[in-house]
Amino acid sequence: MSVEFRLLGEVVALADGNPVDIGHARQRCVLAVLLVEANRVVHVDQLLERVWPDRPPQRAHSSLYSYLSRLRRCLAGFPDVRIDRQRSGYLLAVDPMTVDLHRFEKLIDRARRSADDGTALDLFDEAIGLWRGEPFAPLDTPWFHNLRTALQQRRRAAERDRTDVALRHGQHATLVAELSREVVEHPLDERLAGQLMLALSRSGRQAEALDHYQRMRHSLAEALGVDPSPDLQELHLRILHGDPEFAASSRARAVGTAVVPQQLPPRPAMFAGRTHELATLTAALDRQLANDGGVAVCVVGGMGGIGKTWLVLRWAHDNLDRFPDGQLYVNLRGFEPSAEVMPPPVALRGFLDALGVPPASMPTELDALVGRYRSLVSGRRMLIVLDNARDAEQVRPLLPGAPGCAVVVTSRQQLSGLVAVEGASQISVDLLTAAESRELLARRLTECRLAAEPASVDGIIERCSGLPLALAVAAARAAARPDFPLAVLDRELAEVQGSLDGFASGGDPATDLRAVFSWSYRALGAPAARLFRLLGLHPGPDISAPAAASLAALPERQVRPILSDLVRFQLLVQRVPGRYTCHDLLRAYAAEMVESQPAAERRAALHRIVDHYLHSAVRADRCLSPLRDPIATPPPQPGVAPEDPTDNTEAMAWFTTELPVLVQVVGLAARSGFEQHAWQVAWAMSTFMGRRGCWADLITVQSHALAAAERRGDWAAMAQAHRDILPAYSETGRFATARAHLEAALVLLDDLADQVGQAHTLLGLSWISEKEGDQAAALRHDERALQLFRDSGHEAGQARALNALGWDHVILGEYAEAIRYCEQAVTVQRRLADRTGEANSWDTLGYAHHHLGEYQRAARCYQRSLTLSRELGHRYNEAEALNHLGDTHQALGEPEAAERCWRQALQILTELQHTEADQLREKLAAVHAAGR
């Protein structure tokens, strides 16, 4: 079955020439985006922004996945067409020649490099004939609008190029009518005017050609206040004087012997590593040059100071032999401290001067400059480096029009327009590794000096965070003081860590990090600059779009385009969909910028961000522990929109992603005077951290919580923190510390007359007593806890106390009594939907049945506990159930099943760094020894 996709008109899919129903407008938008980016991964966020640019629906992701699913069904019958899910987005695998947009581009490229005019005309006609109306009709989003405009410009350029070939081919008479119509639509297009004048003159209508020149001159004067370009004036004079030479060719004149320009700056001295990036750049350009011999364009992007220019210059010097016709280089000043952005005409005049065009023959208008430049580089093998570009519009006039050249562009912007329309490759330059950072330092400092102080070298590398410019500044400081130990520099950088004071360069803005970052910052619009500043308040390491929306007090649909702007300017990185981060030194710069704002504005933003994480965490915890005794939280500030997971799975995923941020948020709240937020965020995290065994983080946040509660004089919060820190110590064998916290909590709770709190604490003390070998004390604590829960009417607590008593009787060898308690517990827990408590009770029941020799019944109980624990994501309970189930399989004479369970349990306990991992290793070793 043949397949064809049309984008140059209404978006249509055809199978054997017959239309295929591809759904409504949104679904067509999704397909059109994937077709434009054919065979390239489109990130999910990019799809959302291009399909829902202003206001993505609340469930935009679900809608997108639904559209993609339907499109897969629509395309299922097409050979060699499929939509693949990639790590970060989606890729439409398709032959580009089945998409009219890509076929148009290929045909135009082939036409422009064809040595035969007749073949070129056929190719141009085939390409232009693919247009069936306005591209992407009727889709109308900003992204499609911009792309449509760019494509229409490319079509007009192709039509002008075709006219040049047709005039050269002697078709002047047939062109007059068509060109006469076009000049009415484009009265100020000087290239078009010149083509009409040439066609008229070659058709024997010189008077009309001269008359059209006069009309063009008056139009330019009235509309723009300028004269016709020198090229058009020259053509007018040649027609006026009857010069026979002009009729022979309308192409640009030769300028004598071809000049071989060599404009590259020197090879960078402070270059290290980048083996992968150098190979990637080579492969990208080779791939494009081999693709029908077209112009190769590669955009090298990255944040300021990352080493984009160093990388490109190193590659260029390594590959000089590939470009025998020379190298052109220009700094486009897209991001510089005081100089204005270089206009394309200025860059083109520099190129033409390097190519030998004398000043007197230099065109003045942009179109004429572009035409002369493209004529001179046509058919030559040259490297063109466009450094420090501001945007795609600055770059486009500097791209050659014929094959053979390679163009490498560096920019702090992503220049996705060049990728989408011109088919450029894209390379993102990342931070240096520790080894590469050391290599860079060694370029300036002696290897002997580095080897003498390895610890100081490691410290310097850590504080530079892999940023080449920071490393270069640090190396320069060390080189300027050869008699000073490197430990001095390491200490100086450590003293100013979190600021940029250690990376000033003594007045040279090109190597001053603060100045380098400021050039990107000043290029931002007001909303993006404000958000960047506010991100200096966020504790990191990364932030979600909803959190950024709360920080800025903006709706999420408004903040997403702003985040995209920051990514485009390389001030943020989106390493995974929906998560935004930035370099540590950029974060320090943002923190400096936000300090210049009014204190009240900073305080309000801090309040919003801690509010966001508090209310999001409390809502997520409610999904994990719906029966947990609630706490009274302060209402969120205006502009805060907390995230709201809907079930256990979503809540576990949210906590998993946000855990590193939440740990920092608790510390930030405690330091910033938001003590209530500090202990309440820590409280909301405790269920998740207990399930996942995040003991070090649990100690960190609960220590902050305890200190914050003490400063507030909040006894109930202090007791809660003492109790919530328990598993971090008990599960790692630090029973004395765990007991001290619980006993401190009991004192506070007794003063508060909080019976439920006392009961929960007694359950913890029972657990510690058992671990310390005092089962009688454990039983007393559990009995007292059950009574307090009953007195308070707390059913969930009663059920947990019943299970705890069941376990006590198991340890005492009273298995029938244990079963009686646990069955009561399970009945209540199932009625209350307390799945965590139920999982624990099933495990105790299994243990009791096992010791009664009822192995099949025990296995069923353990399996129920295991299933619940896995659904809840409770890692320790999962390991405990697996360990016990393995014992039961062993008792049933199923050693292989037993070992599988034990090994799974051992893996979990090892990941949790749990003390019981050693006991399980000993068990496995003993079983193996017995087997031998």
Number of C-alpha atoms within 10 A of each C-alpha: 8 11 22 19 21 22 23 24 17 17 19 20 22 16 15 11 11 12 13 15 13 19 14 9 15 15 18 23 24 18 24 21 20 21 24 18 20 20 17 14 18 19 16 18 17 15 20 19 19 18 27 18 17 15 15 18 12 10 8 14 15 11 16 19 12 13 21 19 12 15 20 17 12 15 19 13 13 16 11 11 16 17 20 15 13 12 10 14 17 19 20 22 18 19 15 18 15 18 20 20 23 22 17 22 21 18 20 26 23 19 27 23 18 16 10 12 18 14 13 23 21 13 22 24 17 16 24 19 11 16 18 12 11 15 22 22 16 14 18 14 16 15 15 20 14 12 18 19 13 16 19 14 12 16 18 12 13 22 18 16 18 23 22 22 22 19 23 16 14 14 16 22 14 13 18 18 13 10 20 17 10 15 18 10 9 11 14 17 15 22 17 20 23 21 24 27 28 25 27 24 22 20 17 11 13 19 14 14 24 19 13 20 22 14 13 22 20 16 17 18 13 11 9 10 10 12 15 20 18 15 21 22 14 13 18 22 13 15 21 14 8 13 11 9 10 16 16 11 13 16 13 14 10 11 13 8 8 13 15 16 19 16 15 17 11 10 16 14 11 18 20 22 16 18 10 9 18 18 11 14 21 14 12 18 21 14 15 19 18 12 12 14 17 22 23 26 26 23 26 26 27 26 28 25 22 21 23 26 21 19 23 23 21 19 17 22 14 12 12 15 10 13 18 13 20 22 23 21 22 19 17 24 19 24 25 21 16 9 9 11 16 16 15 19 20 13 21 21 21 15 23 23 15 18 21 16 21 11 10 6 10 17 22 15 14 17 16 20 25 23 17 23 23 19 18 22 21 18 16 17 17 25 25 25 25 25 23 24 25 23 17 18 15 18 19 14 20 21 19 26 22 21 23 21 27 24 22 23 24 29 28 27 26 24 24 17 18 20 17 16 18 19 18 23 20 22 19 16 16 16 18 23 15 14 12 19 26 22 18 21 27 18 15 16 17 12 13 9 14 18 12 12 13 13 14 19 20 16 18 26 24 16 21 24 19 22 24 25 21 25 25 22 20 24 21 15 17 20 16 9 11 12 8 11 15 25 16 12 21 22 14 14 21 16 12 13 16 18 20 19 15 23 22 18 18 8 9 9 15 14 18 22 23 21 20 19 21 19 17 23 21 13 15 16 12 11 15 19 20 17 21 27 23 24 25 20 22 24 20 20 17 21 20 17 18 21 25 27 26 27 27 24 20 17 17 20 19 15 23 24 16 24 25 20 20 25 21 20 24 21 26 23 20 19 12 12 14 15 15 22 20 23 17 19 22 24 26 20 24 27 20 18 19 21 15 10 13 9 11 9 12 18 12 15 23 20 21 26 27 27 27 24 25 29 24 23 27 23 20 28 24 21 19 25 18 16 15 13 12 11 11 6 14 11 9 17 17 11 16 27 23 22 18 16 20 12 14 19 15 15 22 22 14 17 20 13 15 18 17 15 17 25 22 18 24 30 22 21 25 23 13 13 14 19 24 20 26 30 29 24 27 33 25 24 25 23 18 23 21 20 20 19 24 18 22 11 20 25 19 16 27 30 19 24 32 25 18 27 25 14 14 15 11 14 18 17 23 25 25 24 29 25 27 25 27 27 24 24 20 21 21 16 17 14 21 13 14 23 22 14 21 28 17 15 25 24 14 21 22 12 10 14 11 15 20 21 23 25 28 21 27 27 26 23 26 26 22 27 19 16 15 14 10 13 19 13 17 25 23 16 23 28 19 16 30 27 15 23 23 16 12 15 12 16 17 21 26 24 27 28 29 26 30 29 28 30 28 25 20 21 15 13 14 16 23 16 16 26 24 15 23 29 20 16 28 25 13 20 23 12 9 16 15 20 21 20 23 27 27 27 31 27 29 30 29 29 28 29 22 23 15 14 13 15 22 15 16 25 24 16 24 31 20 18 29 25 14 21 24 14 13 21 19 22 20 20 24 26 25 23 30 26 22 24 30 26 22 28 21 17 14 16 10 13 17 12 16 22 20 15 20 25 18 15 27 24 13 22 22 14 14 19 16 18 14 18 19 14 11 18 14 11 14 17 12 12 14 11 9 8 8 6
